[in-house]
Amino acid sequence: MILAGGQGRRLGGRDKATLPVAGQPLLQRVLAACTGAQRVVLVGPGPAPDGVLRVQEDPPGGGPVAGIVAGLAQVRSPWVLVLAVDQPDAARATPALVAALADEPEADLLCHRDGTGHPQWLLGAYRARALREVLAPLGAGHGVPVARVADGLRMVEISDGAAHVGDIDTWDDHAAWERRLRD
């Protein structure tokens, strides 16, 4: 599941999905992390590439938890990767999450921490059943912080692949990722 419905306020309203980083739009970069997925669900406005199912939270603009609620309705597998569209190196971060699924039978959420120590819940592998249970009392999830969802899950931090984690919220972030991915 790729969450692509943000407003990009700190980027002057720029659509993050189409924002190029190191010569490739962010959506294409994050789609590369979905290789081998049974189904790819894009949550947000605009067209979806061939083979990708697009959904939208109702009403739009409810935040990432509302997007997760909308996208989760399309998930049929026991695990779901939840990826924010602004994670430019998701394709190199997710293999460690997928590899850890078998090693963490008690986990409901596997994720990395970014360079500042914050858990990256929007680049994580979630046990679909547990995620549904936590989301059920939240209705459509509009305005609900992701931390509230994560707090209801058994989280395991994965260190492998953490060097590839980080998002783009500002133009300074964008410039840093441009340098990082071109080097």
C-alpha positions in Angstrom: 0.0 0.0 0.0 1.4 3.3 -1.1 0.1 6.4 0.7 0.2 9.3 -1.8 -2.6 11.7 -0.6 -0.6 14.3 1.3 -0.9 18.0 0.6 2.9 18.7 0.3 2.4 22.0 2.3 6.1 22.4 3.2 6.9 21.9 -0.5 4.5 24.7 -1.6 1.7 22.2 -2.4 3.8 20.1 -4.7 2.5 16.7 -5.5 5.1 14.4 -3.9 4.2 11.4 -6.1 5.4 13.3 -9.2 8.4 15.0 -7.6 11.6 13.8 -9.2 14.4 12.6 -7.1 17.7 11.5 -8.7 15.8 11.6 -12.1 12.8 9.5 -11.1 9.4 10.5 -9.7 8.9 9.5 -6.1 6.0 7.3 -7.0 8.1 5.3 -9.4 10.9 5.0 -6.8 8.4 3.6 -4.2 6.7 1.3 -6.7 10.1 -0.4 -7.0 9.7 -1.5 -3.4 6.6 -3.4 -4.4 8.2 -5.9 -6.7 6.7 -9.3 -5.9 3.7 -7.9 -4.1 0.4 -9.8 -4.7 -1.4 -6.5 -5.1 -0.3 -2.9 -5.1 -2.8 -0.4 -3.7 -2.2 3.3 -4.3 -4.1 5.5 -1.9 -4.5 9.1 -3.1 -5.7 11.2 -6.0 -4.7 11.0 -9.6 -4.2 8.1 -12.0 -2.5 4.8 -11.0 0.0 3.0 -13.2 -1.2 -0.1 -15.0 -1.6 -3.0 -12.6 -2.0 -0.8 -9.6 -5.3 -0.4 -7.8 -6.1 3.2 -6.8 -8.4 4.0 -3.9 -9.1 7.3 -2.0 -10.2 7.9 1.6 -13.6 9.5 1.9 -13.6 12.4 2.2 -10.1 13.0 0.8 -7.5 14.8 3.0 -8.0 12.8 6.2 -4.3 12.0 6.7 -2.2 8.8 6.6 -4.4 6.8 9.0 -7.5 7.5 6.8 -5.4 6.4 3.8 -4.5 3.2 5.6 -8.1 2.5 6.4 -9.1 3.0 2.8 -6.2 0.9 1.4 -6.6 -1.9 3.9 -10.0 -2.7 2.6 -8.3 -3.9 -0.6 -5.6 -6.1 1.2 -6.1 -9.9 1.1 -2.7 -11.0 2.4 -1.7 -11.6 6.0 1.0 -8.9 5.8 0.9 -5.5 4.2 3.7 -3.0 3.5 2.6 0.5 4.2 4.8 2.9 2.3 4.6 6.7 2.2 5.2 8.0 -1.3 7.9 10.4 0.0 10.4 7.6 1.0 12.8 7.8 -1.9 14.9 4.8 -1.0 12.1 2.5 0.0 13.2 -0.1 -2.6 16.4 -0.7 -0.6 14.8 -0.5 2.8 11.9 -2.9 2.4 13.8 -6.2 1.6 15.0 -6.3 5.3 11.4 -5.9 6.5 10.1 -8.7 4.3 13.0 -10.9 5.3 12.3 -10.3 9.0 8.7 -11.4 8.7 9.5 -15.1 9.3 11.9 -14.3 12.2 9.4 -12.2 14.2 6.3 -14.4 14.7 5.0 -12.2 17.6 5.4 -8.9 15.8 2.5 -6.9 14.4 4.6 -4.1 12.9 8.2 -4.2 11.6 9.8 -0.9 10.9 13.1 1.0 10.9 14.1 4.2 12.7 15.3 7.1 10.7 18.6 9.0 11.4 16.9 11.1 14.1 15.7 8.0 16.0 12.0 8.3 15.0 10.2 5.1 14.0 9.2 5.1 10.3 5.7 3.7 10.6 5.0 4.8 7.0 7.7 2.4 5.8 6.7 -0.6 7.6 5.3 -4.2 7.4 2.1 -4.7 9.3 0.2 -7.8 10.2 -3.1 -7.1 8.4 -5.3 -8.8 11.1 -3.7 -6.8 14.0 -3.9 -3.6 11.9 -7.6 -4.1 11.3 -8.2 -4.7 15.0 -6.4 -1.4 16.0 -8.2 0.5 13.2 -11.7 -0.8 13.9 -12.6 1.6 16.7 -11.2 4.6 14.7 -13.8 4.7 12.0 -12.6 6.3 8.8 -9.4 7.3 10.7 -9.6 11.0 9.7 -7.2 13.1 11.7 -5.9 10.2 13.8 -2.1 10.2 14.4 -0.2 7.3 13.1 1.4 7.0 16.6 -2.0 6.0 18.0 -2.2 3.1 15.6 1.4 2.0 16.2 1.0 2.2 20.0 -1.7 -0.5 19.7 0.7 -2.9 17.9 3.7 -5.1 18.9 6.5 -3.3 17.1 9.8 -4.7 16.3 12.6 -2.5 15.1 14.6 -3.8 12.1 18.1 -2.4 11.8 19.1 -3.9 8.5 18.2 -1.5 5.7 17.7 1.5 8.1 20.4 3.5 6.2 17.9 3.8 3.3 15.1 5.3 5.4 14.0 8.9 5.4 11.3 11.0 3.9 11.0 14.2 1.9 9.0 16.9 3.7 10.9 20.0 2.8 13.0 21.4 -0.1 16.1 20.9 2.1 15.1 17.2 2.5 14.8 17.0 -1.3 18.2 18.5 -1.9 19.8 16.1 0.7 18.2 13.1 -1.0 19.2 14.3 -4.4 22.9 14.4 -3.2 22.6 11.2 -1.4 21.1 9.2 -4.3 23.3 10.6 -6.9 26.5 9.8 -4.9 
